Amino acid sequence: MTELSTIFLIAAVLFAVLILVTLIRLLTGKTAADKMLALDVINVLVVITMLVLAAAFMEPLFIDIAVVYALLSFVATVYIGKYLAGGLK
């Protein structure tokens, strides 16, 4: 393993820890907006982790998966936001 890939793996572990911390906020959030924001932050951290792992393992497929995941996450966030605003019946 090269020194650069070791740094990428340490960063991926750090992002995994941040996901767990945000998961605690998701479970303890008082309002639906708090929970939605925590879920959105988790989605962003998952995308970043996928990109870091793609760089660490030099696997371009992870980048494609991260882009698709980010797009689906965005659509879900818009849908949930519209639902919370009362736009969906």
Backbone as a chain_set.jsonl record, in Angstrom:
{"seq": "MTELSTIFLIAAVLFAVLILVTLIRLLTGKTAADKMLALDVINVLVVITMLVLAAAFMEPLFIDIAVVYALLSFVATVYIGKYLAGGLK", "coords": {"N": [[0.839, -1.174, 0.0], [0.511, 2.171, -0.8], [1.68, 5.337, 0.485], [-0.104, 7.394, -0.013], [-2.568, 6.083, -0.504], [-2.98, 5.044, 2.011], [-3.483, 7.348, 3.469], [-5.873, 8.097, 2.244], [-7.51, 5.976, 3.08], [-7.541, 6.379, 5.841], [-8.904, 8.791, 5.881], [-11.361, 7.905, 4.898], [-12.197, 6.262, 6.997], [-12.474, 8.208, 8.962], [-14.597, 9.685, 7.875], [-16.542, 7.709, 8.068], [-16.839, 7.551, 10.83], [-17.879, 10.098, 11.276], [-20.31, 9.747, 9.981], [-21.552, 7.962, 11.738], [-21.781, 9.607, 14.013], [-23.532, 11.535, 13.031], [-25.687, 9.89, 12.584], [-26.543, 9.417, 15.167], [-27.576, 11.939, 15.717], [-29.653, 11.887, 13.904], [-31.314, 9.956, 15.014], [-31.959, 11.116, 17.448], [-33.17, 13.498, 16.866], [-35.477, 16.168, 17.267], [-37.479, 17.361, 15.671], [-39.08, 16.869, 12.473], [-37.76, 18.196, 10.472], [-35.162, 18.435, 11.519], [-34.402, 15.756, 11.493], [-34.531, 15.236, 8.765], [-32.513, 16.909, 7.798], [-30.267, 15.773, 9.061], [-30.266, 13.269, 7.808], [-29.748, 14.076, 5.203], [-27.168, 15.099, 5.502], [-25.845, 12.74, 6.165], [-26.126, 11.409, 3.723], [-24.529, 13.042, 2.075], [-22.039, 12.638, 3.285], [-21.716, 9.916, 2.772], [-21.455, 9.931, -0.009], [-19.063, 11.406, -0.243], [-17.333, 9.647, 1.079], [-17.424, 7.462, -0.676], [-16.173, 8.611, -2.896], [-13.623, 9.129, -1.874], [-12.782, 6.505, -1.357], [-12.804, 5.576, -3.971], [-10.645, 6.962, -4.998], [-8.64, 5.914, -3.371], [-8.543, 3.165, -3.989], [-8.283, 3.319, -6.677], [-10.478, 2.959, -8.405], [-12.675, 3.523, -10.805], [-15.37, 2.931, -11.016], [-16.604, 3.354, -8.573], [-16.92, 6.093, -8.553], [-18.909, 6.549, -10.453], [-21.03, 5.26, -9.178], [-21.229, 6.871, -6.907], [-22.065, 9.302, -8.026], [-24.605, 8.631, -9.058], [-25.858, 7.903, -6.665], [-25.774, 10.379, -5.343], [-27.468, 11.907, -6.98], [-29.916, 10.531, -6.651], [-30.225, 10.92, -3.924], [-30.553, 13.697, -3.837], [-33.008, 13.995, -5.192], [-34.668, 12.594, -3.431], [-34.435, 14.22, -1.157], [-35.613, 16.614, -2.034], [-38.203, 15.676, -2.49], [-38.991, 14.828, 0.107], [-38.768, 17.274, 1.447], [-40.757, 18.73, 0.149], [-42.953, 17.26, 0.96], [-42.904, 17.706, 3.731], [-43.436, 20.407, 3.756], [-46.037, 20.444, 3.151], [-46.909, 20.137, 0.589], [-47.512, 17.763, -0.716], [-50.221, 15.577, -1.04]], "CA": [[0.0, 0.0, 0.0], [1.29, 3.4, -0.851], [1.396, 6.298, 1.553], [-1.291, 8.164, -0.378], [-3.774, 5.283, -0.291], [-3.174, 4.957, 3.459], [-4.125, 8.601, 3.865], [-7.261, 8.017, 1.779], [-8.247, 5.046, 3.936], [-7.747, 7.06, 7.125], [-9.978, 9.767, 5.647], [-12.617, 7.153, 4.773], [-12.587, 5.86, 8.354], [-12.937, 9.432, 9.622], [-15.944, 9.975, 7.381], [-17.443, 6.701, 8.637], [-17.11, 7.985, 12.201], [-18.797, 11.237, 11.164], [-21.636, 9.202, 9.64], [-22.127, 7.431, 12.976], [-22.16, 10.747, 14.859], [-24.725, 12.119, 12.437], [-26.768, 8.93, 12.806], [-27.057, 9.703, 16.511], [-28.434, 13.126, 15.59], [-30.86, 11.47, 13.189], [-32.181, 9.217, 15.932], [-32.386, 11.944, 18.582], [-33.746, 14.752, 16.404], [-36.801, 16.436, 17.819], [-38.452, 17.678, 14.63], [-38.884, 16.175, 11.199], [-36.745, 18.936, 9.713], [-33.863, 18.022, 12.063], [-34.115, 14.411, 11.009], [-34.279, 15.313, 7.33], [-31.2, 17.506, 7.621], [-29.275, 14.773, 9.45], [-30.23, 12.271, 6.74], [-29.08, 14.693, 4.057], [-25.738, 15.149, 5.824], [-25.357, 11.359, 6.021], [-26.016, 11.128, 2.286], [-23.349, 13.75, 1.562], [-20.857, 11.949, 3.8], [-21.587, 8.645, 2.045], [-20.909, 10.25, -1.34], [-17.652, 11.77, -0.064], [-16.609, 8.413, 1.401], [-17.286, 6.694, -1.92], [-15.174, 9.258, -3.744], [-12.316, 8.898, -1.266], [-12.437, 5.104, -1.608], [-12.491, 5.455, -5.399], [-9.275, 7.436, -5.17], [-7.728, 5.016, -2.662], [-8.428, 1.891, -4.698], [-8.2, 3.617, -8.109], [-11.622, 2.246, -8.98], [-13.579, 4.557, -11.327], [-16.772, 2.539, -10.872], [-17.117, 3.989, -7.357], [-17.303, 7.467, -8.88], [-20.223, 6.467, -11.096], [-22.009, 4.914, -8.145], [-21.385, 8.05, -6.049], [-22.856, 10.303, -8.749], [-25.996, 8.153, -9.075], [-26.341, 8.011, -5.289], [-25.993, 11.799, -5.055], [-28.675, 12.338, -7.691], [-31.086, 9.954, -5.982], [-30.328, 11.588, -2.64], [-31.11, 15.019, -4.078], [-34.431, 13.838, -5.515], [-35.353, 12.217, -2.196], [-34.471, 15.391, -0.279], [-36.637, 17.522, -2.563], [-39.504, 15.045, -2.264], [-39.303, 14.89, 1.54], [-38.988, 18.68, 1.774], [-42.081, 19.127, -0.339], [-43.917, 16.594, 1.817], [-42.928, 18.397, 5.019], [-44.029, 21.734, 3.556], [-47.465, 20.258, 2.939], [-47.213, 20.17, -0.842], [-48.017, 16.468, -1.187], [-51.467, 15.204, -0.352]], "C": [[0.887, 1.242, 0.0], [0.865, 4.339, 0.271], [0.122, 7.083, 1.266], [-2.569, 7.36, -0.165], [-4.03, 5.075, 1.203], [-3.865, 6.211, 3.983], [-5.595, 8.601, 3.443], [-8.084, 7.086, 2.663], [-8.489, 5.638, 5.324], [-8.873, 8.089, 6.997], [-11.325, 9.063, 5.548], [-13.111, 6.702, 6.142], [-13.104, 7.07, 9.13], [-14.35, 9.795, 9.165], [-16.956, 8.953, 7.905], [-17.8, 7.051, 10.079], [-18.075, 9.169, 12.196], [-20.21, 10.79, 10.801], [-22.303, 8.658, 10.899], [-22.578, 8.543, 13.921], [-23.441, 11.394, 14.335], [-25.928, 11.191, 12.582], [-27.373, 9.1, 14.195], [-27.979, 10.914, 16.475], [-29.737, 12.782, 14.877], [-31.841, 10.785, 14.143], [-32.701, 10.07, 17.083], [-32.996, 13.275, 18.159], [-35.168, 14.939, 16.892], [-37.852, 16.696, 16.742], [-38.125, 16.898, 13.361], [-37.825, 16.878, 10.349], [-35.336, 18.599, 10.205], [-33.458, 16.659, 11.518], [-33.809, 14.413, 9.513], [-32.897, 15.89, 7.051], [-30.087, 16.52, 7.983], [-29.155, 13.689, 8.374], [-29.534, 12.813, 5.503], [-27.571, 14.785, 4.284], [-25.128, 13.751, 5.707], [-25.181, 11.012, 4.553], [-24.789, 11.811, 1.681], [-22.068, 13.055, 2.029], [-20.641, 10.601, 3.113], [-20.993, 8.891, 0.665], [-19.42, 10.601, -1.229], [-16.817, 10.527, 0.238], [-16.412, 7.555, 0.158], [-16.224, 7.291, -2.824], [-13.761, 9.066, -3.189], [-11.87, 7.453, -1.501], [-12.125, 4.856, -3.079], [-11.065, 5.908, -5.67], [-8.278, 6.482, -4.519], [-7.485, 3.731, -3.439], [-8.28, 2.055, -6.204], [-9.265, 2.838, -8.892], [-12.637, 3.267, -9.485], [-15.065, 4.192, -11.217], [-17.398, 3.177, -9.633], [-17.567, 5.426, -7.621], [-18.673, 7.488, -9.534], [-21.316, 6.17, -10.076], [-22.272, 6.115, -7.24], [-22.24, 9.118, -6.722], [-24.334, 9.895, -8.774], [-26.609, 8.272, -7.684], [-26.64, 9.465, -4.926], [-27.248, 12.316, -5.746], [-29.934, 11.797, -7.034], [-31.31, 10.601, -4.614], [-30.951, 12.975, -2.795], [-32.612, 14.935, -4.355], [-35.218, 13.482, -4.252], [-35.468, 13.401, -1.24], [-35.531, 16.387, -0.743], [-38.03, 16.968, -2.291], [-39.913, 15.137, -0.796], [-39.551, 16.331, 1.976], [-40.349, 19.176, 1.323], [-43.165, 18.487, 0.522], [-44.042, 17.314, 3.168], [-43.549, 19.785, 4.914], [-45.526, 21.639, 3.297], [-47.867, 20.271, 1.477], [-47.743, 18.87, -1.396], [-49.231, 16.084, -0.367], [-51.595, 13.704, -0.301]], "O": [[1.882, 1.322, 0.721], [-0.169, 4.151, 0.911], [-0.641, 7.401, 2.178], [-3.562, 7.91, 0.313], [-5.182, 4.943, 1.616], [-4.738, 6.128, 4.847], [-6.46, 9.051, 4.194], [-9.241, 7.384, 2.962], [-9.545, 5.411, 5.915], [-9.694, 8.235, 7.902], [-12.326, 9.567, 6.058], [-14.31, 6.754, 6.419], [-14.076, 6.956, 9.877], [-15.195, 10.168, 9.979], [-18.109, 9.303, 8.158], [-18.943, 6.866, 10.499], [-18.986, 9.233, 13.022], [-21.189, 11.38, 11.256], [-23.498, 8.871, 11.104], [-23.628, 8.439, 14.554], [-24.325, 11.755, 15.112], [-27.063, 11.657, 12.692], [-28.581, 8.943, 14.373], [-29.029, 10.924, 17.117], [-30.794, 13.32, 15.205], [-33.049, 11.015, 14.078], [-33.763, 9.785, 17.635], [-33.309, 14.102, 19.015], [-35.96, 13.997, 16.928], [-39.002, 16.285, 16.894], [-37.035, 16.346, 13.21], [-37.088, 16.235, 9.601], [-34.412, 18.489, 9.398], [-32.309, 16.446, 11.131], [-32.935, 13.68, 9.051], [-32.19, 15.41, 6.165], [-29.075, 16.444, 7.285], [-28.049, 13.243, 8.07], [-28.808, 12.083, 4.828], [-26.788, 14.571, 3.358], [-24.015, 13.601, 5.205], [-24.19, 10.385, 4.178], [-24.089, 11.216, 0.862], [-21.123, 12.903, 1.254], [-19.5, 10.192, 2.897], [-20.123, 8.142, 0.219], [-18.612, 10.141, -2.036], [-15.717, 10.374, -0.291], [-15.34, 6.981, -0.034], [-15.457, 6.56, -3.451], [-12.814, 8.864, -3.95], [-10.703, 7.209, -1.81], [-11.279, 4.023, -3.402], [-10.359, 5.305, -6.479], [-7.191, 6.262, -5.053], [-6.351, 3.263, -3.535], [-8.164, 1.069, -6.932], [-8.982, 2.166, -9.884], [-13.389, 3.828, -8.688], [-15.923, 5.069, -11.318], [-18.585, 3.504, -9.636], [-18.495, 5.915, -6.977], [-19.506, 8.338, -9.217], [-22.395, 6.762, -10.116], [-23.413, 6.354, -6.847], [-23.051, 9.769, -6.063], [-25.211, 10.725, -8.537], [-27.757, 8.695, -7.544], [-27.646, 9.75, -4.276], [-28.01, 13.081, -5.155], [-30.913, 12.525, -6.875], [-32.451, 10.805, -4.198], [-31.779, 13.381, -1.98], [-33.392, 15.716, -3.812], [-36.308, 14.008, -4.03], [-36.496, 13.565, -0.582], [-36.263, 16.941, 0.077], [-38.933, 17.71, -1.904], [-41.054, 15.483, -0.49], [-40.443, 16.588, 2.785], [-41.01, 19.942, 2.024], [-44.192, 19.113, 0.785], [-45.145, 17.505, 3.679], [-44.126, 20.281, 5.881], [-46.208, 22.661, 3.233], [-49.05, 20.402, 1.161], [-48.371, 18.869, -2.455], [-49.255, 16.25, 0.852], [-52.574, 13.186, 0.237]]}, "num_chains": 1, "name": "protein.A"}
